[in-house]
Amino acid sequence: MLIIPGQPGKEVCESRNQISRRDLLRVGGSGMMGMGLGSMLQLQEAAANNNEGGGPGWSKAKSVILIFLQGGPSHIHLWDPKENVPDNVRSVFNPISTKLPGVQFTELLPNLA
């Protein structure tokens, strides 16, 4: 809430009517938001009118599957089993074939293969 110190006909410079740091930051933040609001709304309108879906080279996917495994195994141990690499990079799990030719997962993901 914006607080304007003082009252009509009274002294504005009294110590009890001074602007606090919190009030100053509140007014400054509101001003910055107001200055950027027009540009933000203009960009949103332009994006809504653009039917390309992200520009050239972008597909028009309807959904995305994100698998977030915090503390889980590395992608090398799940999705990217390379056979012709040094032992310190190669996964300790055996690769299994998928329905797609040339694509392999590790044995940890048999239901996805």
Protein Blocks (a to p, Z undefined) as FASTA:
>chain_A
ZZdedjehiafkbmklpccfklmmmmmmmmmmmmmmmmmmmmmmmmmmpmnonpghiacd
fbdcddddehiacfklmmmccfkbcfklpcfbdcdddfbehiacdfklmmlZZ
